Amino acid sequence: MNIEVHSINTDNMTDTRTKELELLSHTWPEITITQDSAVLELPLELQNPIEIVRGNKKHSISHLPPLIISITLPEGYPEKLPPTVEISHVVLRNDAITKLKKRAAFVWEVYERVPILSVYLSDVMEFLDNHFDPDYINISNNNLEQVVAFDLQVKQEAFNKQSHECELCLEPKAGSDCYQTQDCGHVFCLECLRECFTFHIESSGTRL
């Protein structure tokens, strides 16, 4: 999920807006700031996985594709105007997107019209972590494949970083050297699997 923070690249841009964009890189190390913009990926991890059933296939989804937020700092920000926010997401319902967009102006008013980008982004993260409602999600046949592929990718990356015990040789192995079955979650190291496949192939050849 990318967050794009766009400033107005004009000669009369205030020091306040310029410094705020620069400071974002300290508060949010993931941000990449260019001359007039900054990009950040916000992960969306579900505390309780959602079960999706399509035909005879069942999917347990724990990770959704990134949330994309675009913020523009208009002339008059922060003294007179709040940041302009646009948000998009592949499966997030419009009412949830609208709620997140309105939070920018709300935070700006609460903090009495001072620079609030870091506070707003923290507020979005807090909402996603603690107040996210599964009813906000609308997964259809059109986006199911994308959602499932992303979820599997995140889970595989986490699996690869951990150590697992092979259920055949009972030795601890790095996740990148293991295979986990999708249905039952059993873990086998690749070395054992190669030996098993080789044995069956050679055995079949002998019988023939």
JOGIZI-V937005 format. One record per backbone hydrogen bond with DSSP energy under -0.5 kcal/mol. CO is the residue of the C=O (numbers start at 1). NH is the residue of the N-H. E is the energy in kcal/mol with one decimal. If there is no record, write none. Layout:
<<CO & NH & E> <CO & NH & E>>
This chain:
<<1 & 42 & -1.2> <2 & 4 & -0.5> <2 & 69 & -1.1> <3 & 5 & -0.6> <3 & 40 & -2.9> <4 & 6 & -0.6> <4 & 71 & -2.8> <5 & 38 & -1.4> <6 & 73 & -1.7> <7 & 9 & -0.7> <8 & 10 & -1.8> <10 & 13 & -1.4> <14 & 18 & -1.9> <15 & 19 & -2.9> <16 & 20 & -1.9> <17 & 21 & -2.0> <18 & 22 & -1.9> <19 & 23 & -2.7> <20 & 24 & -1.2> <21 & 25 & -0.5> <22 & 25 & -1.0> <23 & 26 & -1.2> <23 & 27 & -1.9> <24 & 28 & -3.5> <28 & 31 & -2.2> <31 & 33 & -0.6> <32 & 39 & -1.7> <36 & 7 & -2.5> <37 & 34 & -3.2> <38 & 5 & -3.7> <39 & 32 & -2.0> <40 & 3 & -5.7> <41 & 43 & -0.6> <42 & 67 & -1.6> <44 & 64 & -2.8> <47 & 49 & -0.5> <50 & 52 & -0.5> <50 & 61 & -3.0> <52 & 54 & -0.5> <52 & 59 & -3.4> <54 & 57 & -1.9> <57 & 54 & -2.5> <59 & 52 & -3.3> <59 & 61 & -0.7> <60 & 62 & -0.5> <61 & 50 & -2.2> <62 & 46 & -3.1> <64 & 44 & -0.8> <67 & 42 & -0.7> <67 & 69 & -0.6> <68 & 88 & -2.6> <69 & 4 & -4.1> <69 & 71 & -0.5> <70 & 86 & -2.8> <71 & 6 & -4.0> <72 & 74 & -0.8> <72 & 84 & -2.7> <74 & 77 & -2.0> <76 & 80 & -3.9> <76 & 81 & -1.5> <83 & 85 & -0.5> <84 & 72 & -2.9> <86 & 70 & -3.8> <88 & 68 & -2.3> <91 & 138 & -3.1> <93 & 97 & -1.9> <94 & 98 & -2.8> <95 & 99 & -1.8> <96 & 100 & -2.0> <97 & 101 & -2.2> <98 & 102 & -2.3> <99 & 103 & -1.0> <100 & 104 & -0.6> <101 & 104 & -1.1> <101 & 105 & -0.6> <102 & 106 & -1.9> <103 & 107 & -3.0> <104 & 108 & -2.2> <105 & 109 & -2.1> <106 & 110 & -2.6> <107 & 111 & -2.4> <108 & 113 & -2.9> <109 & 112 & -1.6> <116 & 120 & -3.2> <117 & 121 & -2.7> <118 & 122 & -2.1> <119 & 123 & -2.1> <120 & 124 & -2.3> <121 & 125 & -2.2> <122 & 126 & -2.4> <123 & 127 & -2.1> <124 & 128 & -2.5> <125 & 129 & -2.3> <126 & 130 & -2.4> <127 & 131 & -2.1> <133 & 136 & -2.7> <134 & 137 & -1.8> <136 & 93 & -3.3> <138 & 140 & -0.6> <140 & 143 & -0.6> <140 & 144 & -1.4> <143 & 147 & -2.3> <144 & 148 & -2.8> <145 & 149 & -2.3> <146 & 150 & -2.1> <147 & 151 & -2.4> <148 & 152 & -2.5> <149 & 153 & -1.9> <150 & 154 & -2.3> <151 & 155 & -2.3> <152 & 156 & -2.5> <153 & 157 & -2.2> <154 & 158 & -2.0> <155 & 159 & -2.5> <156 & 160 & -2.5> <157 & 161 & -1.0> <159 & 162 & -1.2> <160 & 176 & -1.0> <162 & 175 & -2.4> <164 & 166 & -0.6> <164 & 173 & -3.6> <166 & 170 & -1.5> <171 & 166 & -2.4> <173 & 164 & -3.3> <174 & 177 & -2.0> <175 & 178 & -1.8> <177 & 190 & -2.8> <179 & 188 & -2.6> <181 & 185 & -1.0> <186 & 181 & -2.5> <187 & 167 & -2.5> <188 & 179 & -3.0> <189 & 193 & -1.9> <190 & 194 & -2.5> <191 & 195 & -2.0> <192 & 196 & -2.4> <193 & 197 & -2.7> <194 & 198 & -2.7> <195 & 199 & -2.3> <196 & 200 & -2.4> <197 & 201 & -2.5> <198 & 202 & -2.6> <199 & 203 & -2.6> <200 & 204 & -2.4> <201 & 205 & -2.2> <202 & 206 & -2.0> <203 & 207 & -2.0> <204 & 208 & -1.7>>
